Amino acid sequence: MTHAGFRAIYPGSFDPVTLGHLDLLRRAAALVDQLTVAVLRNTEKTPLFDAEERREMLADVVAEAGLDNVEVTAFDGLLVEFARRRGARVIIRGLRAAGDFEYELQMAHMNRRLDPGLETVFLTPDESVQSISSRLVREIARLGGDIGALVPPAVVPRVIARLGRGTGGA
């Protein structure tokens, strides 16, 4: 299956989407003609939000950011197969810290082994959002902390509603 233009996939769990994800989304969208943000349905994890809820949040964030060349969908199975079906030849992955690199490099090598024409491009987030992770957002919200500076505004009420705690900030 072929598509016109340069296509890439930005996969992840996005549970929930953070300002770090949004930063990488904007950077990746500026590099390609069409970016597919792919929400992973992972049966081995118990997410805070199901795949459809995460897809909806991301779609809201993408629309609010005005990223016209970005589509949001959910997938399961092998990423290389999903990329092939979408006509994408590039996987976008974010690196926050040195600890991310070893795992991401291993995944990039395996994806290339499964599909030699598939490349992985690593992007680093802006320093202002580099330390934000979904795991930390969930933990801060569970403990009643302010997540307003960590996630896009549309995500705050959803996290608070799900956890019954946390604040959106002042």
N, C-alpha and C positions, 0 to 999 in steps of 0.2 A: 504494500500500500504506500503510495507516494503522495506527498502534499507539497504545494508550492510554498516556497520560502524556507527560511532556516528555523527549525523547530527544536525546542528543548523541553525537558521534563524536570520539574522541581518537586521531588517526592518527599514525603515526610508524614509524621503522625499529627503534627499541628494540634496538640491537645493541652491547652488551647493555642491558637495563633498568637504570637508575641510581636512586639515592635522589632525584634531582631529578625523574625521571619519576614515581616513587611519590608524591612530594609533590604534584605537579600532578594525578595520578590521584585522590588523596584529596580535593583541593579541588574538582575537577570533579564527582566523585561526590556531593558534598554539595549541589551546585547543581541536579542533574537527577534525574528519576525513574529513568532508565535510561541508563547510559553504556556505549558500545561502544568498547573499545580495539581499534584496527584496525592490525595489523602489516602494513606495506607490503612486498609482494613487488616489489622493484625490480630488473629485469634489467640495468640499467645499472651497478649496484654489485656488488661481491663482498663480501658480509657475512661477518663472523666466524662467525655462526650462521645456518642457513637459517631460512626463515619459520616452519616448524613448531616448530623449537627455540626461537625467540624467543617464539612464541605460548605454548608450554609454560611457559617461564620466567615470563612475565607472568601466566599463569593461576595458577601456584604463588604468586607474590607477591600477587596479588589475593586468593586464598583465605586466605593467612596474615594479610593485613591485615583480613580480615573484611568486605570490600566486597561486600555481597550484591546491590547494584544494578549491578554491573559484569560485563559479559561480554567475553571476549577472543576475537578471531578474526583471520584473515589475509585480505588482499584484494589484488587488482591491478586495474589499469585506473583510470578516472577516479574521484576521490574523490567528486565530486558525484553520480555514478551510484550508488556504493556507499551514500552517505547517503540517497539517494532510496529505494533498495531496503530500507533499514533503517527508514525513516520518521523519520529525524532531520532536524531543521531547523537544527541548530547544530553547528559544528565548533569544537573546543577546540584551541588552539595555545598553546605555552609560549614565553615570551620571557625569555631569560637576560640578554641585554645589548642595548645599542642596535643593535649590528650585526645582530642577528636581525630587528629590526623591518622594515627595508627589504624583505628577502626575503619575510617573512611577510605584509606588507601587500600586496605584489604578488600573492602567491598568493590572499589573501582577495579582492582585487578580481577576479581571474580567476574564482575559484569563484562569486562573486556574478554575474558576467557570464554564466557558464554556467547558473546557477540563481539567479535573482533572489530567491527565497525562502529561500536558505541564508545564514545569518549565521555569522561567525567571531567567537569570543570569545577574547581573549588573556588568559592568566593568567601571573603571574610567580611563580617558586618562592620559597620561604623563602630568606633570605640565607645560611643555613647550607649550602644545597645549590646555590646559584645558579651556582657556577663549574664544576659537574660536567657533563661531556659524555661520551657513549659513546666518542667518538674518544679523549679523554684517558684514559679507563679502559682502553681497549685498549692504548694506548701505554705507560701505566704498568705494566700487567701484562706486556707484552712485554719490558720492561726489568727485570722482577723486583721491581717495587715493590709496596707494600701497597695493595690495593684494598678492604680490609675496611670502610673508612669511606666508600666511594663507591657501593657497590651493595648491594642487599638480601642478607642472609646466604645465601639459597638460590642466589644467582647466583654467588657467589665460587668454589665448587668447579667449576662449569661453565666459567668463564672460565679458571681455572688449568689444568683438564684440556685445554682446547682449545689454550692457548698453551704449556703445559708450564712456565710460570714464574709469578711473582707469588705473593703471600702473602695470606692472609685476615686478617692482623693478629694482634696478641697479645691 
